[in-house]
Amino acid sequence: MPELRLRPLNWPHDQAAICALDTGFSTTTIYHVQQTELSIALVLRELTQPFEKRYDLREDCERWAQHAWVVVAEDQGHVVGLAALDYQQWNRRAVLEHCYVARGYRGQGLGRQLLTAAIQAARQLSARCVWLETQTTNPAAIEFYRTVGFRWCGIDVQLYDPATLDPREIGLFFSYDLTEIGL
């Protein structure tokens, strides 16, 4: 059984371990966007070939220490997860910029621990909600966020450049209302 603990980011000491996290996933289902003039629906569809994705955390490493709140999850001194929030003063919204659990630690409650800590941190920042972005190609994350209490609140079909990302990846936004009783 892992001995997991959450602790604040130790920058720059944690940089290499965070960048080495296994953020990859594979799925045989993705959400397809059905759009009419004034409505949008998400329909889960089976794929003929698995969709594979890995988030390259090196792209964001220079910003880690600038986030309003960052925790890492450790197992016996090894970084196995991360959650990072930014706070937008103008609308009092905490933005969950990153939430990752290493592949071998998924399904054991670590993601829920990280999100619970992020929600508590957002409350301490006086945020009115926690907002996040994920993609139509990550149905496991979508289901996880919904299970924790996040609600789908938006979509951006033009967010990602199809020249650099798979055109099936469409930006989805979820929010967790901190004015309601919850986590």
CORUR-V6109 format. One record per pair of residues at least 4 apart in sequence whose ideal C-beta (glycine too) atoms are under 6 Angstrom apart, sorted by the first residue. I is the first residue (numbers start at 0). GAP is how many residues later the second one is. Records with the same first field share a line. If there is no record, write none. Layout:
I=GAP ; GAP
This chain:
1=73
2=73
3=69 ; 71
4=69
5=65 ; 67 ; 111
8=5 ; 61 ; 63
9=4
10=53 ; 54
13=4 ; 58
14=46
16=62
17=39 ; 61 ; 64
18=38 ; 39 ; 42
20=79 ; 81
21=80 ; 81
22=31 ; 32 ; 77
23=30
24=28
25=24 ; 26
26=24 ; 112
27=19 ; 22
28=15 ; 17 ; 110
29=21 ; 106 ; 107 ; 138
30=11 ; 13 ; 105
31=11 ; 13
32=137
33=7 ; 9
34=5
39=115
46=4
50=86
66=17 ; 19
67=17 ; 18 ; 19
68=16 ; 52
69=14
70=12 ; 46
71=7 ; 10
72=7 ; 8 ; 37
73=5
74=5
79=22 ; 25
80=20 ; 29 ; 33
81=16 ; 18
82=16 ; 31 ; 35
83=13 ; 14
84=9 ; 11 ; 33 ; 36
85=9 ; 11
86=7 ; 38
87=5
91=35 ; 36
92=36 ; 38
93=28 ; 31 ; 33 ; 36
94=36
95=22 ; 34 ; 36
98=15
100=4 ; 5 ; 9 ; 10
104=5
114=33
115=67
118=11 ; 64
121=5 ; 8
122=55
126=51
127=50 ; 51
128=46 ; 48 ; 49
129=46
130=44
131=42
132=38 ; 40
133=4 ; 7 ; 38
134=34
135=34
136=31 ; 32
144=5 ; 29
148=27 ; 33
149=24 ; 26
151=22
152=20 ; 22
153=19
154=17
155=15
156=13
158=12
159=5 ; 9
161=5
164=4
